[in-house]
Amino acid sequence: MNPPATGPQHVDIEALSATLDPQDPRGTVARALALFPGETLISFSGAEDVALIDMAAKSGSPYRVFTLDTGRLHPETLEFMELVRKRYQVGIEAAFPQPEAVLVLVREKGLFSFYADGHEECCRIRKVEPLRRMLAGAGAYITGQRQDQSPATRAAIPLVQEDPGFSTDPATPLIKFNPLAQWTSAQVWDYIREYDVPYNALHDRGFQSIGCAPCTRATNPGEHERAGRWSWEEATQKECGLHAMNVPGGGSKSVV
């Protein structure tokens, strides 16, 4: 059972950021969980996120884990989620898209409309709207975003920021923690190997960044890790709407 929420609170982003060490994600995770006991959710989908779950589990503080089940995930991803659930003995809260919205999209445009008119509409239905429901009432959430994941859209990701796009109360903005912002992919995988953290079997098949099955491919030697996401689209638009603030014009208050 999750502990009762304590209610939203105001956070001085600049002051908080000044106390965080960008090379100590464990400390940032612990701080997030302490500031919002029972209200801090960890977003779970990939290797970075499980490293964060491992850090949260070792902190001794209560935490919640959620995932966005779009209905288009790889079977290996579903198996991976179950492995993590059992390993850490943590309930994984799944947010699903609204059935009616999916029905209308598929009826009117088919199952693969994103190849013709871009991924935004499908992602809005299958990911953005479910995330908004999941975060309703939360004080903060933690993501596995890294600055080196995408030079085009993530190079300036801070350790902590306000996320007005998913806040349900403008007076008390939702706080978004990115503890791995200044870690590299190599550091994440060093952590995974050192602590025997579970990871998606697709990584061993050349998949570096894993999303929905129709929109993800293995990367080729020399390609950037997110080259396999929406590979038919231009690099500066490779955000699904969950991190719209990363795209120029998205907007947010943040501190690097």
Salt bridges, closest charged atoms under 4 A:
GLU48 OE2 - ARG146 NH1 2.37
ASP54 OD2 - LYS58 NZ 2.79
GLU76 OE2 - ARG205 NH1 2.68
GLU82 OE2 - ARG85 NH2 2.54
GLU82 OE2 - LYS86 NZ 3.92
GLU93 OE1 - ARG64 NH2 2.79
ASP117 OD2 - LYS109 NZ 3.06
GLU121 OE1 - LYS109 NZ 2.61
GLU129 OE2 - ARG133 NE 2.78
ASP148 OD1 - ARG146 NE 2.77
GLU223 OE1 - ARG217 NH1 2.98
GLU225 OE1 - ARG146 NH2 2.57
GLU233 OE1 - HIS119 ND1 2.72
GLU239 OE2 - ARG154 NE 2.76
